[in-house]
Amino acid sequence: SLTYTPAENYDKDASATITIEDADGLTLTDTIILDVTPENEAPTATNTDQTVEFAEDASATTLTTIVVSENDTIQASTDTTTASDETTDETVTVSIVLSDSSAGSFSADTESGESFSSGTWSISGVSVTTANTALASLTYTPSENYDKDASATITVEDADGLTLTDTIVLDVTPENE
């Protein structure tokens, strides 16, 4: 009996070569193909639980760069003798929704198809690379005279509907007016 246990998150086909030798030195060699069925895994991202501090009526405040990672590896070939570890740039949708739509706005200094409307910034159905380019320039601009703390929910969704959700805290220092 032979048991194969792949490493955690290993999702590529594998093979094992087995050689049997008898007492006379005769050998039989064969290859076993291990067909590993990958599981879709939710995307991950760094800096999604950050606190952004700013003064009331401040100009645009840059967020700590959020970096999205899609954890799914797509095997380049079904032929296990030539398969590589090539990955594709998965498609994701990123949205950031303010807890109070009057608190301010998010914007990114790119032309990647992002939008901002009624307290929601989003970029939809783009590659991870494109999403990360937009997120690298993401800023928050508080509304004039908005002097309350707020938060924003960030959601990263992959093409198969798996999500990562976290909260960005927007911590305002009110001015004495």
C-alpha positions, 0 to 999 in steps of 0.5 A: 500500500502506498499513500500520497499526501500533497503539501498544503495548497499544492494544486498541480499534477505530480508523478512518481517513478517506482522501480522494483528490483528482484533478487536477480537484479531484474527491474521493472520501472513505471510511472504513476501519475497523480492527478491533483484536483485544485480547489478554489481559494479565496483571495488574500490582501495585505493592509486591509485592516489599517487605520487611517488618521487625518485632520478634519478638512485635510486634503487627500490622505494616502492609504497604506498600499493594499496588495491583492493576491489570488491564491489559485495556480493554473497549471499551464498544461494537462500533460504532466511531462511538460506541465509547468508552475505557470500562473495566470493573472486571475480576475478580481473585483475590489470594492470599498464602501464607506460606512457613511457615504457623506464622510468623503471619497476614495480615488485612485490615480489610474485609468483602470476602470475604477468608479466612485459613487455614493460612498463606494469605490470599486474596480470590477473584473480586472486582473490582480495586476490592474487592481494592485496598480489602482490600489497603490495610488488609492487616497481618501479625501474627507468631506469638508467639515466632516468631523466624525470617525468613519470606516470603510468595508473592503471586499476582494472577490475572485472570479468564482465568488470567493471573498475577503472582507475587512475594515479600514478605520478612518480616524479623524481629528476634529478642528475647533471651529 
